[in-house]
Amino acid sequence: MIDVVELLRELVGRTTVSGDAPAQRDALELVTEVLRERAPHLEVTTGRDPDQPWTLLQTPTDPGRPRLLIACHVDTVPVPDAGSWQRDPFGADVDGGRVWGRGASDMKAGLVAGAAALAAADPQTPVALLLTSDEEIGSKGAAAAAAALAEQPIGAVIVPEATGNQVVLGHRGALWLAVRTAGRAAHGSTPERGHNAVLDLVALLGRAGAALPLRTDPFLGTETWNPGVVAGGTVPNVVPDRAEVLVDMRTVAEGAPLLQWWRDQPEVAEVDVRVDLPPVGTPADDPWVATLPAPVRPDPATYFTDASVLAPAVGGAPIVVWGPGTPAVMHARDEYVELAELEQAAAVFTAVADQWGRAG
């Protein structure tokens, strides 16, 4: 049996920020080592891309049997304000029935619960654990692993992101754009001789709120947009000839209409797509979902997950987002996970894997 608290503390104590491939690879190797010590029969496949590491661990059962896949990422968002935390973000303190630290809820607790289920699974039960990198910046590790998954018969997928151990049937997609305006530089004392790219960008953003063709889905809700980063100009006394906004849009359908709206605006010089992930949804009446021993939430997750990338690779298998942790503390100061939720998730995932094997 895996000591889930010990493994979680070890993972939270490691800095695995998105974009740091060596640190994420070390975390993949740690989990692999722990699992192989307890379950030496596991088969291990690793990605060859040095920048997007991933690992697939699975039982050595008949390769033609559909597998239950538990898909987790090891990366976290950064900690830019460590001094404002009540505890060391990487101290992995245990206090008040919680493990505290960056990544505790998002999603190292879910990873540990999935690892515990795989370690406990009968070798003939078709179950697999996928560990990916760089989920937080566009599910890049999952994209690198997709080809390998497409060769596997996947019957169902659990993505154990933080849901308070409730089953969530989907989430919106994500379309991240870099939108740029172009002007003409001039001396700040004679702005009429130039063309201010920042003012163009301001006009564009002011119009976008009312004019963007945002759509609504009965389950996923209404699309949103957020201008998260704005940059332009160099010094106060030069008319800026370039400006840029990074826009995060959460989508309920294919993103082409939204992308085209930005490209059609008169102020826009160019648009680059940084992230384009489709929405995900599993029907509430799916037969496998009906067997899960947890309540099914009527609303979607507010965040995106690797499910957006995995869905096309697993051939229409049902996917749920379901794991320990509190969504409100994801990406926040003083992140934590309840130990009771971690232990419950490990036990329930183990039971679901056992049921999967008995169901054939």
TIDREN-151251 format. One line per 5 residues: for each residue x, y, z of N, C-alpha, C. Coordinates in steps of 0.02 Angstrom, whole numbers, always signed. Each point is the difference from the previous one (the first is absolute). Layout:
residues N
X/Y/Z/X/Y/Z/X/Y/Z ~ ...;
END
This chain:
residues 360
+42/-60/+0/-42/+60/+0/+44/+63/+0 ~ -23/+50/-36/+36/+64/-1/-21/+41/+60 ~ +48/+31/+34/-15/+49/+52/-18/+65/-36 ~ -65/+13/-7/-22/+56/-42/+21/+67/+28 ~ +2/+7/+65/+20/+64/+30/+75/+12/-12;
+40/-52/+10/+72/+8/-11/+16/+18/-72 ~ -33/-35/-47/+14/+14/-71/-24/+70/-18 ~ -58/+19/+24/-25/+67/-15/+48/+53/+27 ~ +24/-8/+61/+46/+49/+28/+65/+4/-41 ~ +23/-58/-23/+61/+0/-41/-12/+38/-65;
-58/-8/-31/-14/+34/-63/-11/+75/+10 ~ -38/+18/+52/-12/+72/+14/+66/+35/+17 ~ +45/-36/+31/+64/+30/+18/+46/+13/-59 ~ -18/-26/-58/+40/+11/-60/-31/+55/-43 ~ +42/+44/-25/-24/+53/-44/-4/-27/-71;
-61/-5/-26/-11/-27/-67/-41/+48/-42 ~ +25/+61/-5/-37/+52/-36/-1/-15/-75 ~ -56/+15/-32/-7/-9/-72/+59/+32/-37 ~ +25/-35/-50/+57/+24/-38/+67/-26/+23 ~ +2/-27/+62/+63/-27/+27/-1/-76/-13;
+24/-20/-59/-3/-71/-19/+41/-45/+46 ~ +62/+19/+19/+38/-45/+44/-34/-12/+67 ~ -30/+52/+30/-33/-10/+65/-62/-44/-8 ~ -36/+9/-54/-59/-42/-10/+21/-72/-15 ~ +54/-9/-37/+24/-68/-14/+21/-34/+65;
+31/+37/+45/+18/-30/+64/-61/-23/+39 ~ -54/+38/-3/-61/-20/+34/-30/-63/-31 ~ +2/-4/-67/-24/-60/-34/+41/-61/+22 ~ +65/+9/+5/+44/-56/+19/-12/-20/+73 ~ -13/+49/+43/-15/-16/+70/-62/-44/+5;
-54/+20/-33/-62/-38/+3/+10/-70/-30 ~ +36/-3/-55/+14/-64/-32/+39/-46/+47 ~ +50/+27/+33/+40/-39/+47/-42/-27/+58 ~ -42/+43/+28/-43/-21/+55/-47/-55/-22 ~ -29/+7/-59/-47/-50/-25/+35/-66/-16;
+58/+4/-31/+35/-62/-18/+25/-38/+61 ~ +13/+36/+54/+20/-33/+63/-58/-42/+27 ~ -61/+27/-5/-58/-35/+27/-33/-47/-50 ~ +9/+15/-64/-32/-40/-53/+50/-10/-57 ~ +50/-44/+10/+53/-7/-51/-24/-27/-66;
-62/-25/-3/-27/-26/-62/-22/+55/-49 ~ -4/+62/+22/-26/+53/-43/+45/+11/-61 ~ -33/+12/-55/+36/+18/-62/+5/+75/-4 ~ +58/+25/-21/+13/+72/+0/+19/+22/-71 ~ -34/+51/-24/+17/+32/-64/+14/+74/+14;
+55/+26/-27/+17/+70/+11/+5/+37/-66 ~ -17/+63/+1/+5/+41/-60/+73/+18/-16 ~ +13/+11/-63/+69/+15/-22/+13/+74/-9 ~ -53/+41/+2/+9/+72/-9/+32/+29/+63 ~ +60/+28/-4/+33/+25/+60/-35/+59/+32;
-40/+36/-39/-34/+59/+26/-69/-15/+28 ~ -31/-55/-19/-68/-18/+22/+0/-71/+26 ~ +29/-13/+58/+3/-68/+26/-69/-26/+20 ~ -9/-65/-7/-60/-34/+22/+17/-73/+14 ~ -41/-32/+41/+11/-70/+17/-68/-35/+3;
-3/-60/-28/-60/-41/+3/+18/-65/+36 ~ -33/-13/+57/+10/-62/+37/-64/-40/-4 ~ +6/-66/-13/-60/-40/-7/+13/-73/+20 ~ -54/-32/+17/+4/-70/+19/+13/-43/-63 ~ +31/-59/+10/+20/-41/-58/-54/-48/-24;
-62/+21/+2/-55/-43/-20/-5/-3/-76 ~ -48/-38/-24/-12/-8/-72/-4/+69/-33 ~ +44/+15/-48/+0/+67/-29/-62/+18/-38 ~ -43/-49/-15/-61/+15/-36/-58/+21/+44 ~ +8/-6/+66/-55/+17/+46/-3/+76/+11;
-59/+30/-3/-5/+72/+12/+24/+18/+70 ~ +39/+53/+5/+31/+19/+63/-37/+59/+32 ~ +1/-1/+66/-20/+59/+38/+62/+44/+6 ~ -2/+60/-24/+57/+46/+0/-10/+54/+52 ~ +49/+10/+43/+1/+56/+47/+55/+47/-24;
-19/+61/-18/+46/+47/-33/+14/+60/+45 ~ +64/+11/+14/+20/+52/+48/+57/+42/-28 ~ +5/+62/+21/+58/+40/-18/+42/+15/+63 ~ +65/+9/-10/+44/+12/+57/+19/+73/+8 ~ -15/+42/-50/+22/+70/+4/-48/+42/+42;
+26/+57/+23/-40/+48/+37/+10/+70/-28 ~ -44/+45/+20/+12/+71/-15/+56/+26/+46 ~ +31/+55/-16/+54/+27/+42/-26/+29/+66 ~ +47/+18/+43/-15/+34/+63/+37/+67/-2 ~ -31/+53/-28/+36/+64/-6/+1/+40/+64;
-40/-20/+49/-7/+39/+61/+9/-43/+63 ~ +54/-38/+1/+10/-48/+55/-2/+33/+68 ~ +22/+62/+6/+1/+34/+64/-69/+14/+28 ~ -51/-2/-42/-68/+13/+24/-36/-63/+23 ~ +32/-58/-9/-29/-63/+24/+9/-5/+75;
-47/-33/+34/+6/-12/+72/+52/-54/+14 ~ +13/-43/-48/+48/-54/+6/+45/-1/-61 ~ +56/-36/+5/+44/-10/-57/-41/-36/-55 ~ -5/+29/-60/-40/-31/-53/+25/-70/-19 ~ +63/-15/+16/+27/-66/-16/+21/-37/+63;
-27/+21/+57/+15/-33/+63/-39/-64/+11 ~ -56/-8/-35/-42/-59/+6/-18/-14/+73 ~ -17/+53/+36/-18/-8/+71/-65/-40/+7 ~ -3/-40/+52/-61/-35/+19/-27/+34/+63 ~ -59/+30/-6/-28/+37/+56/-75/+6/-9;
-37/-10/+54/-72/+8/-3/-35/-49/-47 ~ +29/-59/-8/-31/-49/-44/+11/+15/-73 ~ +51/+41/-16/+13/+20/-69/+74/-5/-16 ~ +15/-11/-64/+68/+11/-26/-1/+66/-36 ~ +47/+45/+19/+2/+67/-27/+57/+6/-50;
-13/+37/-55/+54/+14/-47/-25/+3/-71 ~ +42/+30/-42/-17/+7/-71/-8/-69/-32 ~ -56/-8/-34/-14/-63/-34/-36/-51/+42 ~ -13/+14/+64/-33/-49/+42/-68/-19/-28 ~ -41/+50/-19/-64/-14/-31/+5/-7/-75;
+46/+37/-31/+4/+2/-73/+68/-25/-24 ~ +7/-64/-15/-45/-54/+16/+39/-60/+27 ~ +48/+16/+44/+43/-53/+25/-38/-48/+46 ~ -52/+23/+34/-39/-46/+40/-37/-49/-46 ~ -28/+23/-54/-34/-44/-47/+49/-49/-31;
+60/+23/-16/+52/-44/-27/+15/-57/+49 ~ +9/+18/+64/+16/-50/+51/-57/-50/+7 ~ -62/+24/+0/-57/-46/+5/-2/-48/-59 ~ +15/+25/-59/+2/-43/-59/+56/-51/+4 ~ +59/+22/+25/+56/-45/+7/-16/-55/+50;
-34/+18/+55/-19/-50/+49/-46/-53/-30 ~ -46/+22/-43/-46/-47/-32/+37/-48/-46 ~ +48/+26/-38/+39/-42/-46/+43/-50/+39 ~ +31/+23/+54/+43/-44/+40/-40/-57/+29 ~ -63/+13/+18/-42/-51/+32/-36/-46/-49;
+1/+18/-65/-40/-37/-49/+29/-69/-12 ~ -44/-48/-11/+21/-67/-21/+36/+6/-67 ~ +56/-36/-9/+37/+6/-64/-43/-15/-61 ~ -54/-38/+8/-43/-16/-57/-56/+50/-10 ~ -4/+50/+43/-50/+53/-9/+28/+52/-49;
-34/+14/-55/+26/+47/-50/-6/+73/+22 ~ +50/+25/+35/-1/+68/+25/+67/+33/-15 ~ +0/+64/-12/+61/+36/-18/+0/+69/+33 ~ +60/+26/+11/+10/+66/+28/+43/+40/-48 ~ -27/+56/-24/+38/+45/-44/+22/+61/+39;
+65/+14/-2/+28/+59/+34/+26/+47/-54 ~ -24/+62/+1/+18/+48/-53/+33/+63/+29 ~ +27/+39/-45/+33/+64/+17/-37/+58/-31 ~ +12/+59/+26/-22/+63/-31/-75/+3/-16 ~ -40/-29/+44/-73/+7/-9/-22/+72/+9;
+32/+35/+48/-22/+68/+18/+10/+50/-57 ~ +42/-17/-48/+13/+47/-55/-23/-28/-67 ~ -53/-42/+3/-29/-23/-63/+2/-74/-11 ~ +7/-41/+53/-1/-73/-6/+50/-26/-51 ~ +61/+27/+3/+50/-18/-50/+25/-71/+10;
+8/-22/+62/+22/-69/+12/-52/-50/-23 ~ -63/+14/+12/-53/-45/-23/-1/-4/-76 ~ +12/+57/-33/+3/-1/-73/+58/-43/-25 ~ +56/+2/+36/+57/-42/-20/-15/-74/+10 ~ -42/-17/+49/-16/-69/+15/-59/-27/-40;
-35/+43/-36/-63/-19/-32/+9/-57/-50 ~ +54/+1/-38/+10/-53/-50/+7/-68/+33 ~ +36/-3/+56/+8/-63/+35/-67/-24/+28 ~ -41/+45/+23/-65/-19/+27/-46/-25/-55 ~ +6/+29/-58/-44/-19/-55/+11/-74/-20;
+58/-27/+18/+14/-70/-15/-27/-47/+54 ~ -26/+28/+55/-26/-40/+55/-77/-3/-3 ~ -30/-56/+18/-73/-2/+6/-21/+29/+67 ~ -22/+63/+0/-20/+34/+62/-76/-3/+6 ~ -24/-25/+57/-71/-7/+10/-32/+56/+39;
+39/+34/+44/-26/+56/+40/+60/+37/+28 ~ -11/+64/+16/+55/+42/+25/-23/+39/+61 ~ +43/+0/+51/-8/+44/+59/+56/+51/-2 ~ -17/+63/+3/+49/+54/+8/-9/+26/+71 ~ +44/-18/+47/-13/+15/+71/+21/+70/+22;
-26/+49/-37/+9/+70/+23/-45/+11/+61 ~ +10/+57/+32/-36/+15/+62/-74/+13/-13 ~ -42/-44/+26/-73/+9/-4/-33/-15/+67 ~ +39/-4/+53/-29/-19/+64/-28/-71/-1 ~ +30/-43/-42/-20/-70/-8/-71/-8/-27;
-23/+49/-38/-63/-7/-37/+16/-9/-74 ~ -43/-38/-34/+10/-13/-71/-24/+60/-40 ~ +42/+24/-45/-16/+56/-44/+4/-25/-72 ~ -49/+16/-40/-8/-31/-66/+31/+40/-57 ~ +32/+55/+14/+32/+36/-54/+20/+70/+19;
+25/+36/-50/+21/+70/+10/+6/+34/-68 ~ +3/+66/+3/+8/+38/-61/+71/-9/-28 ~ +8/+16/-63/+66/+0/-31/+36/+66/+15 ~ +59/+7/-30/+40/+60/+11/+31/+22/-66 ~ -8/+64/-15/+32/+31/-58/+39/+60/+25;
+65/-4/-2/+44/+54/+22/+32/+32/-61 ~ -8/+65/-6/+25/+36/-58/+47/+57/+20 ~ +51/+10/-41/+41/+61/+4/-23/+46/-56 ~ -32/+55/+18/-28/+47/-49/+43/+63/+0 ~ +23/+20/-59/+47/+56/-4/-29/+56/-45;
+16/+61/+20/-15/+58/-41/+66/+32/-20 ~ +0/+36/-56/+61/+31/-26/-12/+74/-12 ~ +49/+41/+15/-5/+73/-10/+62/+27/-34 ~ +13/+64/+14/+60/+33/-28/+32/+42/+55 ~ +63/-13/+12/+34/+35/+55/+10/+74/-17;
+0/+41/+53/+14/+72/-7/+21/+26/+69 ~ +24/+61/+3/+19/+31/+63/-64/+12/+41 ~ +5/-12/+65/-58/+7/+43/-27/+71/+2 ~ +40/+50/-18/-24/+69/+1/-39/+18/-64 ~ +5/-44/-50/-37/+12/-63/-37/-65/-20;
-47/-22/+41/-34/-64/-13/-38/+0/-66 ~ -16/+60/-25/-38/+2/-63/+42/-25/-59 ~ +66/-3/+9/+43/-25/-54/+4/-76/-2 ~ -26/-32/+51/+3/-72/+3/-70/-30/+0 ~ -2/-65/+17/-64/-35/+8/+8/-46/+60;
-42/+11/+50/+9/-32/+65/-33/-70/+1 ~ +42/-52/+2/-26/-69/+1/-36/-16/+65 ~ +20/+32/+54/-33/-13/+64/-72/+26/-1 ~ -11/+59/-30/-68/+27/-4/-43/-45/-44 ~ +29/-27/-53/-38/-48/-41/-20/-61/+41;
+46/-24/+40/-15/-59/+41/-54/+16/+52 ~ +4/+59/+30/-51/+20/+49/-69/+2/-33 ~ -4/+29/-60/-64/+4/-36/-26/-70/-15 ~ +45/-44/-20/-20/-68/-17/-28/-36/+62 ~ +35/+5/+56/-22/-34/+60/-66/+29/+26;
-7/+65/-6/-62/+31/+21/-60/-24/-40 ~ +11/-17/-62/-55/-23/-43/-13/-75/+8 ~ +52/-38/+18/-6/-73/+1/-52/-25/+49 ~ -6/+32/+57/-46/-24/+50/-72/-6/-24 ~ -20/+46/-43/-69/-1/-25/-6/-34/-67;
+55/-5/-38/-5/-23/-69/+23/-71/-12 ~ +39/-29/+45/+23/-68/-10/-60/-48/-6 ~ +1/-45/-49/-57/-46/-10/+3/-59/+48 ~ -9/+14/+65/+3/-53/+51/-62/-43/-3 ~ +9/-65/+6/-55/-48/-7/-17/-31/+68;
-58/-33/+3/-23/-31/+62/-19/-73/-14 ~ +19/-43/+47/-18/-71/-4/-42/-18/+62 ~ -51/-43/-8/-43/-15/+58/+37/-28/+60 ~ +53/-39/-11/+38/-29/+55/+62/+41/+17 ~ +37/+21/-51/+64/+34/+12/-8/+73/+18;
-57/+30/-15/-11/+70/+17/+22/+46/-56 ~ +15/+62/+17/+17/+52/-49/+76/+9/-5 ~ +23/+11/-60/+71/+12/-11/+22/+65/+35 ~ +63/+2/+19/+28/+59/+33/+64/+21/-36 ~ +19/+62/+13/+65/+24/-25/+33/+42/+54;
+66/-3/+3/+38/+37/+49/+65/+25/-31 ~ +9/+67/-6/+65/+27/-22/+49/-3/+58 ~ +40/-53/+3/+40/-13/+59/+66/+38/+3 ~ +31/+14/-57/+64/+35/-1/-3/+52/-56 ~ +18/+63/+16/+1/+53/-49/+69/+32/+1;
+30/+10/-59/+66/+30/-4/+3/+46/-60 ~ +37/+55/+7/+9/+46/-56/+44/+58/+19 ~ +38/+23/-48/+43/+58/+13/+65/-18/+34 ~ +45/+50/+1/+66/-10/+30/+15/+53/+53 ~ -9/+63/-18/+12/+55/+47/-56/+52/-10;
-11/+43/+50/-57/+47/-6/+4/+49/-58 ~ +61/+17/-22/+5/+53/-50/+8/-26/-72 ~ -23/-62/-11/-2/-28/-68/-70/-28/-14 ~ -29/+19/-55/-64/-28/-20/+10/-74/-16 ~ -36/-45/+34/+12/-72/-11/-24/-23/-68;
+43/-40/-33/-18/-25/-66/-24/-73/+3 ~ +0/-30/+61/-26/-68/+7/-34/-7/+68 ~ -51/-41/+2/-33/-16/+63/-29/-70/-6 ~ -7/-33/+56/-23/-70/-1/-42/-15/+61 ~ -50/-41/-9/-40/-26/+55/-3/-76/-6;
+8/-35/+56/-10/-72/+2/-70/-12/+28 ~ -42/-31/-40/-70/-10/+17/-14/-74/+14 ~ -33/-12/+56/-21/-67/+19/-75/-5/-10 ~ -22/-42/-47/-71/-11/-11/-16/-73/+16 ~ -55/-11/+37/-23/-67/+16/-60/-15/-43;
+5/-52/-40/-45/-12/-55/-47/-59/+12 ~ -58/+2/-32/-48/-55/+5/-7/-36/-67 ~ +36/+23/-51/-2/-31/-66/+66/+16/-35 ~ +5/-21/-62/+62/+11/-38/+16/+75/-2 ~ +65/+16/+8/+20/+69/+11/+8/+44/-61;
-10/-27/-60/+13/+38/-61/-39/+65/-4 ~ -65/+3/+18/-36/+64/-6/+29/+55/+44 ~ +23/-19/+61/+30/+50/+43/+67/+23/-27 ~ +40/-46/-24/+64/+19/-30/-11/+46/-59 ~ -49/-15/-42/-13/+42/-59/-22/+69/+20;
-38/+7/+55/-22/+66/+21/+60/+44/+15 ~ +49/-26/+36/+59/+41/+16/+38/+18/-64 ~ +6/-47/-45/+38/+14/-61/-35/+50/-45 ~ -66/+6/+6/-38/+45/-43/-1/+72/+25 ~ +24/+13/+60/-4/+68/+28/+50/+47/-35;
-20/+60/-14/+43/+45/-40/+65/+18/+34 ~ +2/+0/+66/+62/+20/+35/+52/-56/+1 ~ -21/-62/-13/+44/-58/+12/+49/-10/-57 ~ +64/-6/+19/+53/-13/-49/+12/-75/-8 ~ -2/-37/+55/+10/-72/-3/-27/-33/+63;
-16/-65/-7/-25/-40/+55/+37/-67/-1 ~ +28/-18/+57/+32/-66/+7/-41/-41/+49 ~ -11/-64/-17/-35/-46/+45/+51/-32/+47 ~ -8/+10/+64/+45/-29/+49/-26/-67/+26 ~ -65/-5/+12/-32/-61/+24/-67/-6/-34;
-17/-61/-24/-65/-12/-30/-22/-70/+21 ~ -40/-4/+53/-23/-63/+28/-76/-3/-4 ~ -28/-55/-24/-72/-5/-7/-35/-12/+66 ~ -64/+14/+5/-38/-18/+60/-9/-75/+5 ~ -19/-23/+60/-8/-71/+14/-66/-11/+36;
-35/-52/-19/-62/-17/+35/-17/-73/-7 ~ -19/-32/+55/-23/-69/+0/-73/-1/+20 ~ -43/-37/-35/-71/-1/+17/-12/-25/+71 ~ -48/+31/+34/-16/-20/+68/-27/-70/+4 ~ -29/-26/-54/-29/-67/+0/+49/-53/-26;
+64/+17/-4/+50/-50/-22/-1/-59/+49 ~ -1/-62/-24/-5/-58/+44/+57/-5/+51 ~ +61/+16/-21/+56/-4/+48/-6/+53/+53 ~ -20/+60/-18/-8/+54/+49/-51/-21/+53 ~ -51/-36/-21/-52/-21/+47/+26/-48/+53;
+58/-32/-13/+27/-47/+49/+47/+33/+50 ~ +18/+62/-10/+51/+31/+42/-28/+16/+69 ~ +38/-16/+53/-24/+9/+68/+12/+70/+27 ~ -26/+50/-34/+8/+70/+21/-56/+41/-32 ~ -18/+55/+32/-52/+43/-29/+24/+33/-64;
-45/+8/-47/+15/+33/-64/-25/+72/+4 ~ +46/+47/-10/-19/+70/+3/-39/+20/-62 ~ -49/+44/+7/-40/+20/-58/+34/+53/-43 ~ +54/+29/+25/+34/+54/-37/+70/-23/-21 ~ +29/+33/-50/+67/-19/-23/+55/+28/+44;
+60/-24/-10/+58/+31/+32/+11/+69/-31 ~ +28/+46/+38/+12/+67/-26/+67/+5/-36 ~ +44/-48/+10/+67/+0/-29/+3/-52/-57 ~ +53/+3/-40/+11/-52/-50/+48/-52/+27 ~ +1/-59/-31/+43/-54/+21/+30/-34/-62;
+43/-50/+14/+28/-40/-55/-53/-37/-38 ~ -61/-5/+26/-54/-35/-35/-12/+29/-69 ~ +12/+65/-10/-10/+30/-66/+45/-32/-52 ~ +60/-18/+19/+47/-32/-46/-11/-75/-4 ~ -19/-30/+57/-7/-72/+3/-62/-25/-36;
-54/+39/+1/-63/-23/-29/+7/-26/-72 ~ +32/+37/-45/+7/-27/-68/+43/-63/-3 ~ +46/-8/+48/+46/-57/-2/-30/-64/+27 ~ -54/+6/+39/-28/-60/+32/-64/-24/-33 ~ -13/+24/-59/-53/-28/-41/-70/+4/+28;
-17/+55/+32/-68/+8/+24/-15/-33/+67 ~ +52/-24/+35/-11/-28/+67/-25/+53/+47 ~ -42/-17/+49/-24/+50/+48/+57/+27/+42 ~ -1/+65/+13/+51/+33/+40/-34/+39/+56 ~ +25/-8/+60/-25/+39/+56/+59/+35/+34;
-14/+59/+28/+47/+36/+43/-22/-14/+71 ~ +44/-30/+41/-22/-27/+64/+60/-12/+45 ~ +7/+42/+51/+58/-10/+43/-3/+41/+64 ~ +49/-11/+44/+2/+35/+63/+26/+71/-9 ~ -21/+44/+45/+24/+69/-3/-56/+50/-4;
+17/+62/+15/-48/+55/+2/+13/+46/-59 ~ -46/+5/-48/+12/+43/-59/+17/+72/+18 ~ -28/+26/+54/+11/+71/+18/+72/+15/+18 ~ +40/-50/+20/+69/+14/+19/+49/-17/-55 ~ -24/-25/-56/+44/-12/-57/+29/+66/-25;
+65/+2/-10/+36/+60/-24/-1/+57/+51 ~ -22/-13/+61/-7/+53/+50/+54/-5/+53 ~ +6/+53/+40/+44/-3/+58/-25/-52/+50 ~ +48/-28/+37/-17/-48/+53/-42/-58/-26 ~ +21/-26/-56/-34/-59/-29/+7/-59/+48;
-51/-43/+1/+2/-58/+44/-47/-53/-28 ~ +4/-60/+30/-49/-52/-13/-17/-34/+66 ~ -62/-18/+8/-22/-35/+59/+25/-73/-2 ~ +32/-22/+54/+24/-69/+2/-57/-50/-6 ~ -57/+16/+28/-58/-45/-5/-21/-9/-72;
+3/+54/-40/-18/-6/-70/+51/-41/-38 ~ +64/+10/+15/+53/-39/-33/-10/-74/+13 ~ -10/-18/+63/-7/-71/+18/-64/-29/-29 ~ -54/+39/-1/-62/-23/-30/+10/-13/-74 ~ +33/+46/-35/+10/-8/-72/+41/-62/-15;
+53/-12/+39/+42/-59/-11/-42/-63/+8 ~ -42/-3/+51/-41/-59/+12/-52/-9/-55 ~ -32/+54/-20/-54/-5/-50/+29/-17/-69 ~ +56/+31/-19/+31/-17/-64/+21/-74/-2 ~ +26/-24/+57/+19/-70/+4/-61/-45/-10;
-56/+18/+31/-61/-39/-7/-27/+3/-72 ~ +5/+58/-32/-24/+7/-69/+43/-42/-47 ~ +66/+0/+12/+44/-42/-42/-16/-74/+10 ~ -13/-20/+62/-17/-70/+13/-66/-18/-35 ~ -48/+45/+4/-64/-11/-34/+10/-6/-75;
+44/+42/-27/+13/-1/-72/+27/-69/-20 ~ +46/-27/+40/+27/-65/-16/-52/-56/+5 ~ -44/+3/+50/-50/-52/+9/-54/+5/-53 ~ -11/+60/-26/-52/+9/-52/+23/-26/-68 ~ +65/-13/-6/+25/-28/-62/+11/+52/-54;
END
